[in-house]
Amino acid sequence: MLTLILGVALNQWADARKEAAALKRERQLRLLDRDQARLDRRESFELTHLIEVHEALTELFTVALALHEAVEAGVQAAPELNRRLAAANRKVHSQKGLVLDEQARHWTTSAHAYINDMSRGGSI
């Protein structure tokens, strides 16, 4: 009889340990899945904003190049170009703050400054 009681108790203890280990594995898998989902969202956010910054810098460069050519030719730039330059600058400025990578943000800031210098007649 004692053997039967000990066997049942040992069996329940082993089942409880197995269940606890399974719960721990499930909890760890949920944490890993949550971390991966967070990483995926961050990468998606970064990629989206890098593309938007690239588009904004391209637009700014296009307008700045037209202004640069006007300055080089010694002609008065159309007021529309100055408005487009201001709008493109605002767009770049708002987007570069969303660049998370420090080095990419530095490159964006450097490109922004270079393009603005070029629009005022600086060297290309």
N, C-alpha and C positions, 0 to 999 in steps of 0.2 A: 504494500500500500504506500509506504514511504517513497519507494522508487517511482511509483506512478505520479505522486504529487511533485516530486523533484523533477521528473521528466516534463510534466506539464508546465511547471514554473520555468524551467530552463528553455523550453520551446517558446513560451510567451516572451521571455527576456530576449531571445535571439530574434524573434519577429519584431519586437520593439526597436532593437538596434538596426535591423534592416530597414524598417520604416523611417527611422530617424536619418539614416544615411541617404535614403532615397529623397527625403524632403530636403536635406542639405544640398544634394546634387541638383535638384530642381530649382532651389533658391539661387544657387550659383549660376545655373544656366539662364535664369531670368535676368540676373544682374549682367551677365555677359551680353545677352540679347539687348537689354536696355542701353548698355554702353555702346554697343555696335550701332544701334538706332540713333543714338545721340551723335556718334561720329559721322554717320551717313548724312544726318541733317546738317551738321556743321560743314562737311565737304560740299554738299549741295549749295548751301548758303554762300560759301566762299567762291565756288565756281560761278554761280549766278552773278555775284557782285564783281568778280574779276572780269567777266564778259561785259558787264555794264560799264565798268571803268574803262575798259579797252575801247568800247564804242564811243564813250564820251571823249576820251583822249583823241580818238581818230577824228571825231567831229571838230574838236578844238583845233587840231593840227590843220585840218582843211581850211578853216576860217583864218587861222593865224598865217598860213602860207599865203592866202590871198592878200591879207593885210601887209605881210612882209614884201610881197611883190609890188604893192602900191607904194610902200615907203621907198623901196629900191628904185622905182621908176620916178619917184618924186611927184606923184599925183595924190590928190586928196582921196582917201578911201571913202566909199559910200557909207552913209550913216547906218545903213542896214548891216554892213559888215561889223561895225562896232557893236550893234545890238546883238548880233549873232555870237560875237566873241564873248560878250558879257554873259549871255545865256549859257554858252558852252562852258565858260569858267565856273558858273554856279553849279552846273551839272557835275563837272569833274570834282569840284570841292565837296559837294554833298556825297558823291559816291566814294571818294577816296577815304572818307572816314569809316566806311564799312569794310574796308580791306583789313582782314584780321592778321595776316602774316606781316610781321614787322618789316622784313626786307622788301616784300612786294609793295608795302605802303611807302617805304623810302624811295623805291624806284618810281612809283606813281607820282610822288611829290616832286622828285627831281625832273621827271618828264614834264609835269605841269609847269614848273618854273622855267624850264628850257623853252617850251612852246610859247609861253607868255613873253619871254625875252625876244624870241624870234619874231613874234607879232609886232613888236615895237622897233624892229629894224636890226635886231641882233644877228650875229652870224648864224648860218644854218649848219 
